Amino acid sequence: MKMKKINFVIICYLLFSFFLFTNETTIFAVNSPTVPAQESPLTKKELNVLKKQGVVSKEITLDQLNHEHESQGDTIDLISAGDHLKDYGLQQNKQDEFVTDDKPHTIKRLLGKPYPGTDISSKKGDILVTNTDALKGIVGHAGIVINEKSFASIPGFRQHPQLDSILNWFRYNANTKVIRINQEETADLAGEWARDYVKAHPKARYSITMSIQSLDPTYSSKIVWQAYAKTGDAVGHATFTIKTPYGFLKKRSYKTVTPKIIVNEGRTIGGLHF
């Protein structure tokens, strides 16, 4: 009986140490900026280099890549108490903080971890946008959450689509905005599409082209856009265009849903003030 009690105490201590360590790691990542405070749009010289390398297709213009970076208006609103919080899987606690609208003992809460600095758990279909460069000269990177722990994206040139942990995202992308739409079923379908896409196309190449419907080559914000466009009408439809990471921070990018920024870590990004 005494031995069982000792074992129980040891297990509790190890669990406590584990959660304490992981939380400290996450908070450290959020407070460690990885990019300069000032951003500069892509230059013509930089674009020409990227085209020669095959990173960007020849028909893409400088204005197309810099449009969302230079645009200041139409920014998505931060979640507020006046919104229909349940539509976003959220509620307010006694301290008026936004928290996940799930009971603490549910499987989803036990499997996942909250976004850094919050008590908001990740949900399938959440869109992650950062100003960390995926490529030199092209500012911005995007990913889409596929479950309580992971997201789908493509890291950059000469790399392929992959699944990675949300913890790693925040470890390397301190300045991150998390966007959530108000239709859970639509978001679930998008997250599932992204997961299946990565599994079905593990060797897809990285290249920014105008062929927005093709599955190979691809780039980070294209994967996110396709996840929603190929499973519904949330972001509309297109055949010949590009989609930039900062575009997901604009209201006009969404057609049949209402997006909100639910996590706003780090500095202003993309020239956007919110």
N, C-alpha and C positions, 0 to 999 in steps of 0.2 A: 504493500500500500504506500509506504514511504517512497519507494523507488518510482512509482507511478507519479507521485506528486512532484518529485524532482524533475522527471522527464517533462511534465507539463510546464513547469516553470522555465525550463531551458527552451522549449519550443516557443513559448510566448516571448521570451527575450530575443530569440533569433528573428521572429516575425517583426517585432517592433524595430529592431536594428535595420532590417531590410527596407521597411517602409520609410524610415527616417533617412536612410542613405539615398534612396531613389528620389525622394522629395528634394533633398538638398542639391542633388545633381541637376534636376530640372530647373530649380530656381536659379542656380548659377548660370545655366545656359541662357535664360531669358535676360539676365542682367549683363551679359557679355556681348556687346555689339560686335558684329562681324563685318560691317560695311561703313563707309564714310557717311558723315551726316549730310553732305551735299552730293546730289546726284547730277550727272550730266547726260543729256540725250546722246544717242549714238551719232557719230560724225560720218560724213560721206567717206572719208578715208578708211575708217573702221569697217564700214559696210562693205566696201570694195574688197578688203582683206577677207572678210567672212564669206563673200561670194566666191572668191578664188579658192578658198578652202572647202567649199561645198556645204558650208553650214547654212547658208541662206541662198535660196534660188535666185536666178538672175532677174526675174520679173518683179521682185519685191522692191519697193521704193523706201527711201528714208522716212518719208511722211507716214507711211503705214506702220513702221516700227516705233516711231516716236509719238504717234498721235495720242495715245492714252497717257503717256508720260507727261505731255505738255498740257493736257486738258485738265482744268481745275474744277469744272462744274459737274453736276449730276451725281455726286458721290452718294453711295449707300449710307443710310443712317445707322448709327449705333443703336442697339437694342435699348428700349426704354420701358419704364413702368406702364406707359400708356399703350404699349403694343399688346396684342393677344399672345401672351407669353406661352400658353399651352400649345399654340401652333408651332412654337419653336422648341418644345420640350423643356421649357424653363419655368421657374417660379421665383418669387422673392422670399428670402428668409427674414428673420426678425431684425437683422441688421440692414435690410433693404438691398442686400447683395443678390445678384442673379445666380441661381444654382439649378442644377439638373432636376427636372420634375420626375424623379424616380425615387422609390424608397431605397435607402442605403443598402439593404440586404439583397436587392435584386441581382440576378446573374450578370446583367450588363454592367452594373456599378462595380461588382466584384472583379470582373474580367478587365475592365479598362481603368485608366487613370485620368483624372481631370486635366484640362489644359493648364499649363503653368500659370501660377498666380491666381487661379480661379477654383471654384467648385463646380465647374461646368464639364461634364463628361463629353467626350467626342461622340459624334453620331455619324452613321453611314451617310455619305453625300456631302458632308461639310467640305467647303472649299478653302484651301490654305494658300495665301498669297504673301510673298516676301519680296524685299528689295535686294536680297542677296543675289549676286550675279551668277546665272547658270553658265554664261559665257562672257568673256571679256568684251565690253562694249555694249552688250545687251543686258539691260538691268531688269530684274524681275524673274520670279520663278513661281510655279503653281503646282499644287497637288490636290488629290481628292481622297477623302477618308473612305476606307472600305469596310472597316469594322471598329471595334472599341480600341484597338491597339495599332492599326496599320493604315498606311496611305499608299496610293499608287501615283507614280510619276515617271519621268525619265530624267536622270541627273544632268545630262549635257551631251556635247559633241563626242562622237566615238563611243557612246554608251548606249544602253538599251533600256526599255521599260522595265521597271522593277517595283516590288513591294518593299516597304521599309517601315520601321516603327515611328510612331508619332513622337516618341521621346527623342529619337535621332533628328527629326525635323527641327524641333525647338532647340536642340543642342547646337545645330549649325546655322539656324535661321532665327536670330534673336528678334528681329523686327518682323512680326507676322500678324496678319489680319485673318481671322477665321470668319467666313461667311456661311450663314445657314438660311435656307429657304423655309417657307411656312407650309410646305406640303411634304410630310414625312414619307409617304408612299413614293412620290416622285424622286425624293432624295435617295431612298433605298434602292430603287431601280438603277439610278446613276452609279451609286457605289458598287453595286453588283456587276454592272457592265464594265467598269474600270478594272475590277478584280479579274474578271474573265478575259478582258483584253490582254492584260499583262501575261496571264498564263498561256494564252493562245498565240501571242506574238513576242516571245522572249528575245528574239533577234532583230526586232524592228530597228531601223536606223534612225539617227537623229538628224533632222534637217527641217528648216523652216521653209515651207512651200505654200503656194496659194491653193493647193488641192486639199481643202479642208475636210473632205469626206474620205480621203484615202486613209488606210490603216498603217501604211508603211511607205515613206518615212513619217515620223511624227515629232512632236516636241511637247513640253510640259503642259502648256495651256491648251493645246489641241486635244490632248487626252481628256482633260477636264471638260472642255466644251463638248466633245463627242459623247462623253458619258451621259450628258443631259440631252443633247440633240438627238441621239440615236434611240432614246428611250421615252421621249415625250416632247412637249412644246415649251418647256421652261425657258430655254435660251433661243428659241426660234430655230430657223433652218437656213442654210447657206450652201453654196457649191464651190465658189471661187473667192476666197478671202483668207486673211490670217486672223488669229485671235491671240491677243497679248495678255499676259498675266494681270496687268492693271485694269484690263477691261472688265474683269469680274468685280471690281470695286465701283462700277458705274451702274446706275439704275437702268439705263437704256439697254443693257446687255440681257435683261430678263424680260420675258414676255407674259407669262401666265402665272408667275409666282412673285412673292414679295421677299426679297433678300434683306437680311440684317447682319451687321457686324456684331458678333457675339463675344469675340476676344480681340483686344486691340493692344497687342504687346509691342513695346519698343517705340522708335521714333515715327514721325510722319513719313510715309513712303509714297513714291510716285508723284511728289509734288502735291499730294492731297492732304488737306487739313481737316481732320475730324477727331 
